[in-house]
């Protein structure tokens, strides 16, 4: 089972990444990833995704993840894209052939943008905010003295 999803990028407000992952217990073979609408052929962050998935991936180990920045802020980039992933079975079926599997995954930035979260003041992120605030206060006091 190979799937695709969008995930928020930690510590990068508003950024997202495309994650293609093998969730199954065995090697995925001949992994093909296509997008609808097609992603085009731009010379920017999108070009990395287009090049990465232009040819089948021969093998993807169990638990392996392929990550790319999802350039949803670029002008004209659609809010919703469908990623279609097809693979060949690791096991040989009838007559020694490998079965083909295909699954579609809707990648919708609107769903990701509606997420909320909280940061505790005792978490590393919360403590860093407190330290930054204290350093700003020290800098302000120092500037007032000169």
C-alpha positions in Angstrom: 0.0 0.0 0.0 1.6 3.2 -1.2 -0.2 6.5 -0.3 0.2 10.2 -0.9 -0.7 13.0 1.6 0.0 16.6 2.3 1.6 17.4 5.7 2.4 20.7 7.3 6.1 21.4 7.6 7.1 21.8 11.2 8.3 25.3 12.2 7.5 26.7 8.7 4.2 28.4 9.0 1.9 27.8 6.0 4.3 25.5 4.3 3.3 22.0 3.2 5.1 18.9 1.9 4.0 16.1 -0.4 4.7 12.7 1.2 4.6 9.5 -0.8 5.0 6.6 1.5 5.0 2.8 1.4 2.6 1.8 4.2 2.7 -1.9 3.3 4.8 -4.7 4.8 6.6 -5.5 1.6 8.6 -3.8 -1.2 6.5 -1.8 -3.7 7.6 -2.3 -7.2 7.3 0.0 -10.3 5.7 2.8 -8.4 4.1 5.3 -10.8 2.8 8.6 -9.5 0.7 10.9 -11.7 -1.2 14.1 -11.0 -4.5 15.5 -12.2 -4.5 18.3 -13.2 -0.9 17.7 -14.5 1.6 19.7 -12.6 3.3 21.2 -15.6 7.0 21.7 -16.3 8.0 24.9 -14.4 11.6 25.8 -13.4 10.9 26.1 -9.7 10.1 23.9 -6.7 7.5 22.2 -8.8 10.1 21.0 -11.2 11.6 18.7 -8.5 8.2 16.9 -8.1 7.7 16.6 -11.9 11.2 15.2 -12.4 11.0 12.8 -9.4 7.8 11.2 -10.6 8.4 11.4 -14.4 9.6 7.7 -14.4 8.5 4.7 -12.4 10.3 4.2 -9.1 11.7 0.7 -9.4 11.4 -0.2 -5.6 10.1 1.5 -2.5 11.0 -0.2 0.8 8.4 -0.6 3.5 8.2 2.6 5.6 10.1 4.6 3.0 8.9 8.2 2.5 9.6 10.5 -0.5 9.1 14.1 0.6 8.9 17.3 -1.5 7.9 20.9 -0.7 4.4 21.4 -2.1 4.5 24.7 -3.9 0.8 25.7 -3.2 1.7 29.4 -2.9 2.9 29.7 -6.5 0.5 31.7 -8.8 -2.0 29.5 -10.6 -1.2 26.4 -8.5 -4.5 24.5 -7.8 -5.9 24.1 -4.3 -6.8 20.5 -5.0 -4.8 17.9 -7.0 -5.4 14.2 -7.3 -2.3 11.9 -7.0 -2.8 8.5 -8.7 -0.4 5.9 -7.5 0.0 2.5 -9.3 2.3 -0.3 -8.2 2.9 -3.9 -9.0 2.3 -6.6 -6.4 5.3 -8.2 -4.7 3.7 -11.6 -5.0 3.1 -13.4 -8.2 -0.5 -14.1 -8.9 -2.1 -16.5 -11.4 0.1 -17.6 -14.2 3.2 -16.1 -12.5 2.1 -12.5 -13.3 2.4 -9.6 -10.9 -1.0 -7.9 -10.2 -1.3 -4.1 -10.6 -2.8 -1.9 -8.0 -4.0 1.7 -8.4 -5.3 4.2 -5.8 -6.2 7.9 -6.1 -5.5 10.4 -3.3 -7.0 13.9 -3.2 -4.5 16.4 -2.0 -6.5 19.4 -0.8 -4.7 22.4 0.7 -8.0 23.8 1.9 -8.2 20.8 4.4 -4.6 21.5 5.6 -5.2 25.2 6.0 -8.1 24.7 8.3 -6.0 22.9 10.9 -5.4 24.4 14.3 -2.8 23.6 17.0 -1.6 24.8 20.3 1.9 25.2 21.8 2.5 24.8 25.5 4.6 27.4 27.2 6.7 24.6 28.6 7.4 23.0 25.2 10.7 23.7 23.5 8.8 26.0 21.1 7.1 27.8 23.9 10.3 28.2 25.9 12.1 29.6 22.8 9.4 32.2 22.4 9.9 33.2 26.0 13.6 33.4 25.6 13.3 35.5 22.4 10.9 37.9 24.2 13.4 38.2 27.2 16.3 38.9 24.8 14.2 41.6 23.0 13.6 43.3 26.3 17.3 43.2 27.2 18.1 44.7 23.8 15.5 47.4 24.2 16.9 48.3 27.7 20.4 48.4 26.3 19.4 50.6 23.4 17.7 53.1 25.8 20.9 53.4 27.9 23.1 54.4 25.0 
